[in-house]
Amino acid sequence: MGNSSYIEIRNFRDSRIGEVSRDHFRLNNLHDEIMKQVIELAVCRTKEKYGSPPCSFSFFVMGSAGRSEQSIWSDQDHGIIYQELSPEAQAYFLELGKEITAGLYQTGYDYCDGGVMSNNPMWCKSMFEWQQQLTDWLLDSSFESIRYLLIFIDGRSIYGGSENIEKLKSIVYQTIHKEHLISKVLGNTLYLKKGVNILGNLLVETHGPYAGSLNLKEAGLFPYVNAVRLLAIKANVTGTSTLSRLDQLKESELSSIENDIYKTLFLRLLNYRLTYGNHTDYKSGHFLPIQILSKEQNKELKTIIRNGAALFRLVRRLIEKDD
């Protein structure tokens, strides 16, 4: 890649973001490229300080990055899986996690408010410790533990190979089915923020800095994301993005006609966010000021949101029926 400092990577980001800011796929490819540059530089810097890594490892991203659904700005959600179980390996990879986290922040990615980052021992573990932690979350199956599992399930390796995380996710899927935990997974995603009221109007924020804007993340995107993730778990689909999960579902899970409709609507929603969202910073990127929409766009957005809620209700009925 050639960039020798995080400032250079940030400059690269700033020089390229404008040309891809209206194209969902090119934008997310750019995010991947930037993050890989940061990781490569962080690995080099950590080698200079502490020597070569004591064993092989992989770095994975979660959240919107894991699902390849980032907007122009994004925060950090990531972890590390390494092979060797030892205090020395733990110390080394936590230092690497700290370097990567700091590098990503310097290149424009906000810290995760919940600490879901590889500088946190909870998200930086050996393969054995990851297996143990995931098993503990599954056995506990509390609301918080299931939330962590859902975060992990959206994980996607972007450095060091995908074998580690795919093996771990396979264990999670198998245990969810064996222990009949999918209803608890459903329970963790039951809350949906309404986007359209009974009068057929878009529900906007009524106070605060985003008054008059629609929370597109919670009212628009989450119903699709959560519903399709549930279908993916139910069908043992390994993809992480909402669109790739829909691609991998069988006709018995969702008819091809419905599948095509939901893919089209979800991609339209992502494009609405890019085209009309307020992208001043990470948080503002979740809100869409509806006063700038035409009558036709307002109508289409309501249709997209209603269909997302309908999809979630459909998936909920399927899971409750099977359970």
C-alpha positions in Angstrom: 0.0 0.0 0.0 3.0 2.3 0.6 1.7 4.6 3.3 4.2 4.9 6.2 2.1 6.8 8.8 -1.5 7.0 10.0 -1.6 10.6 8.8 -0.8 9.5 5.3 -3.5 6.9 5.4 -6.0 9.5 6.7 -4.9 11.7 3.8 -5.5 8.8 1.4 -9.0 8.3 2.9 -9.8 12.0 2.6 -8.7 12.1 -1.0 -10.8 9.1 -2.1 -13.9 9.3 0.1 -15.6 11.9 -2.1 -15.6 9.8 -5.3 -17.2 6.8 -3.6 -19.5 8.5 -1.2 -22.6 7.8 -3.3 -21.8 4.2 -4.1 -22.4 1.7 -1.3 -20.2 -1.1 -2.6 -17.2 1.1 -3.6 -17.5 2.9 -0.3 -17.2 -0.3 1.7 -14.4 -1.5 -0.4 -12.6 1.7 0.4 -13.2 1.2 4.1 -11.7 -2.3 3.8 -8.7 -0.9 2.0 -8.1 1.8 4.7 -8.5 -0.7 7.6 -6.0 -3.1 5.9 -3.5 -0.4 5.5 -3.8 0.5 9.2 -3.4 -3.1 10.3 -0.3 -3.6 8.1 1.3 -0.5 9.5 0.3 -1.4 13.1 1.8 -4.9 12.6 5.1 -3.3 11.4 5.2 -0.9 14.3 4.5 -3.7 16.8 7.2 -5.8 15.3 9.7 -2.9 15.7 8.8 -2.6 19.4 8.2 -6.2 20.5 9.5 -8.5 17.7 7.6 -10.8 15.4 4.2 -12.2 16.5 4.7 -15.3 18.6 2.1 -17.2 16.5 -0.4 -16.8 13.7 -3.4 -14.6 14.2 -6.4 -13.1 12.4 -8.1 -9.7 12.8 -11.8 -9.4 12.3 -14.3 -6.6 12.1 -17.9 -6.6 13.4 -20.9 -4.3 13.4 -21.6 -2.4 10.1 -17.9 -3.1 9.1 -18.5 -6.9 9.5 -21.6 -6.6 7.5 -20.0 -4.4 4.8 -22.7 -1.8 5.5 -20.7 1.2 6.6 -21.7 4.7 5.8 -19.2 7.5 5.1 -18.2 7.7 8.8 -17.9 4.6 11.0 -16.9 3.6 14.5 -14.7 0.7 15.4 -15.9 -2.9 16.2 -13.1 -5.5 15.9 -11.2 -8.3 17.5 -8.2 -10.6 17.3 -7.9 -14.4 17.4 -4.5 -15.9 17.9 -3.3 -19.5 18.1 -1.0 -19.8 21.1 -2.4 -19.9 24.6 0.2 -18.1 26.7 0.7 -14.9 28.8 3.4 -13.8 26.3 1.0 -14.2 23.3 -1.8 -12.4 25.2 0.5 -9.4 26.1 1.8 -9.2 22.5 -1.6 -9.2 20.8 -3.1 -6.8 23.3 -0.3 -4.4 22.3 -1.0 -5.0 18.7 -4.7 -4.4 19.4 -3.9 -1.1 21.1 -1.8 0.0 18.1 -4.5 -0.9 15.6 -7.2 0.8 17.7 -5.1 4.0 17.9 -4.3 3.9 14.2 -7.9 3.5 13.2 -8.9 6.4 15.4 -6.2 8.6 13.8 -7.5 7.6 10.3 -11.1 8.6 11.0 -12.8 5.8 12.9 -14.3 6.7 16.2 -13.7 4.5 19.3 -16.6 2.1 20.1 -18.6 3.3 23.0 -19.0 -0.2 24.3 -15.4 -1.1 24.1 -15.8 -3.8 21.3 -12.2 -3.4 20.1 -9.1 -5.5 20.0 -7.4 -3.4 22.7 -9.9 -5.0 25.1 -9.0 -8.5 26.5 -12.6 -9.5 26.0 -12.2 -9.2 22.2 -8.5 -10.2 21.9 -8.1 -13.9 22.8 -6.4 -17.2 21.8 -8.5 -19.7 19.8 -8.9 -21.8 22.9 -10.1 -18.8 25.0 -12.5 -17.7 22.3 -14.1 -21.2 22.2 -14.4 -21.0 26.0 -15.9 -17.5 26.0 -18.4 -18.3 23.2 -19.5 -21.4 25.1 -19.9 -19.4 28.3 -22.1 -16.9 26.5 -24.2 -19.7 25.0 -24.6 -21.5 28.3 -25.4 -18.3 30.1 -27.8 -17.1 27.3 -28.7 -14.0 29.2 -29.8 -10.9 27.3 -26.2 -9.4 27.5 -24.5 -12.7 26.5 -26.8 -13.1 23.5 -26.1 -9.5 22.5 -22.3 -10.3 22.5 -23.0 -13.4 20.4 -25.0 -11.4 17.8 -22.1 -8.9 17.6 -19.6 -11.8 17.0 -21.8 -13.5 14.4 -21.5 -10.4 12.2 -17.7 -10.8 12.4 -15.7 -10.9 9.2 -11.9 -11.5 9.0 -10.0 -8.9 7.0 -6.4 -9.9 7.9 -4.8 -13.3 8.6 -7.3 -15.6 7.0 -10.9 -16.5 7.8 -10.5 -20.0 9.1 -10.5 -19.1 12.8 -13.6 -17.0 12.8 -15.5 -19.4 10.5 -14.7 -22.3 12.9 -15.9 -20.3 15.9 -19.1 -19.2 14.2 -19.8 -22.9 13.3 -19.6 -23.8 17.0 -22.0 -21.0 17.8 -24.5 -22.0 15.1 -24.4 -25.7 16.1 -24.9 -24.9 19.8 -27.8 -22.5 19.1 -29.6 -25.2 17.3 -28.7 -28.0 19.7 -29.8 -26.0 22.7 -32.8 -24.5 21.0 -31.6 -20.9 21.7 -32.9 -19.2 18.6 -36.0 -17.9 20.5 -33.6 -16.2 22.9 -31.7 -14.7 20.0 -35.1 -13.5 18.7 -35.9 -12.0 22.1 -32.7 -9.9 22.0 -33.8 -8.2 18.8 -37.5 -7.7 19.5 -37.4 -4.0 20.1 -38.0 -2.1 16.8 -38.1 1.7 16.6 -41.2 2.7 14.6 -40.6 4.6 11.5 -44.1 5.2 10.3 -47.1 6.2 12.6 -50.7 5.1 12.3 -51.5 8.2 10.1 -48.9 7.1 7.6 -46.3 9.8 8.4 -42.6 9.3 9.0 -41.7 9.4 12.7 -38.9 11.9 13.2 -36.9 12.9 16.2 -38.9 15.6 18.1 -36.0 17.2 20.1 -32.3 17.3 20.3 -29.7 18.0 17.5 -31.5 15.7 15.0 -35.1 17.1 15.5 -37.0 16.7 12.3 -34.8 13.9 11.1 -35.6 10.2 10.8 -33.4 7.7 12.7 -32.6 5.7 9.6 -30.4 3.2 11.4 -32.9 2.1 14.0 -36.2 2.6 12.1 -35.0 1.6 8.7 -31.9 -0.6 8.6 -32.2 -2.6 11.8 -35.5 -4.4 11.0 -33.9 -5.8 7.8 -30.5 -6.5 9.4 -32.0 -8.2 12.5 -34.6 -10.2 10.5 -32.1 -11.5 7.9 -29.5 -12.3 10.6 -32.1 -14.5 12.3 -32.9 -16.2 9.0 -29.2 -16.8 8.5 -28.8 -18.4 11.9 -31.9 -20.5 11.3 -30.6 -21.7 7.9 -26.9 -22.0 8.9 -25.9 -19.3 6.4 -22.3 -18.1 6.9 -22.4 -14.8 5.1 -22.2 -11.6 7.1 -23.7 -8.8 5.0 -27.5 -8.6 4.8 -27.4 -8.8 1.0 -25.0 -11.8 1.0 -27.2 -13.6 3.6 -30.2 -13.1 1.4 -28.3 -14.5 -1.5 -27.5 -17.6 0.4 -31.0 -18.3 1.7 -32.9 -21.2 0.1 -36.3 -21.0 -1.4 -37.7 -22.8 1.6 -36.6 -20.0 3.9 -37.7 -17.1 1.8 -39.2 -17.3 -1.7 -37.1 -16.0 -4.5 -39.6 -13.3 -5.3 -39.6 -12.0 -1.7 -35.9 -12.3 -1.6 -35.4 -10.1 -4.6 -37.8 -7.6 -3.3 -36.1 -7.3 0.1 -32.6 -7.1 -1.5 -33.8 -4.2 -3.7 -35.5 -2.4 -0.8 -32.5 -2.8 1.5 -30.1 -1.5 -1.1 -32.4 1.4 -1.8 -32.4 2.2 1.9 -28.6 2.1 2.0 -28.5 4.5 -1.0 -31.0 6.9 0.7 -28.6 7.1 3.7 -25.6 7.9 1.5 -27.5 10.3 -0.8 -29.6 12.3 1.6 -28.1 11.6 5.1 -26.4 14.2 7.2 -22.7 13.0 7.2 -21.1 15.7 9.3 -19.8 13.0 11.6 -20.4 9.4 12.7 -23.6 10.0 14.7 -25.2 12.4 12.3 -24.8 9.8 9.5 -27.6 7.8 11.1 -30.2 10.6 10.6 -32.0 11.7 7.5 -33.6 15.2 7.4 -36.9 14.3 5.7 -37.8 17.9 4.7 -35.3 17.6 1.8 -37.2 14.6 0.3 -39.7 15.0 -2.5 -43.2 13.7 -2.2 -42.3 10.6 -4.2 -39.2 9.9 -2.2 -41.1 10.3 1.1 -43.6 7.8 -0.2 -40.9 5.3 -1.3 -39.1 5.6 2.0 -42.3 4.8 3.9 -42.8 1.7 1.7 -39.2 0.5 2.4 -39.6 1.0 6.2 -43.0 -0.7 6.3 -41.6 -3.7 4.3 -38.7 -4.0 6.7 -41.1 -4.1 9.7 -43.2 -6.7 7.8 -40.1 -8.8 7.1 -39.2 -8.8 10.8 -42.8 -9.8 11.8 -42.6 -12.7 9.3 -39.3 -14.0 10.6 -40.6 -13.7 14.2 -43.6 -15.8 13.3 -41.4 -18.4 11.6 -39.1 -18.7 14.6 -42.0 -18.8 17.2 -43.7 -21.5 15.1 -40.6 -23.7 14.9 -39.8 -23.1 18.6 
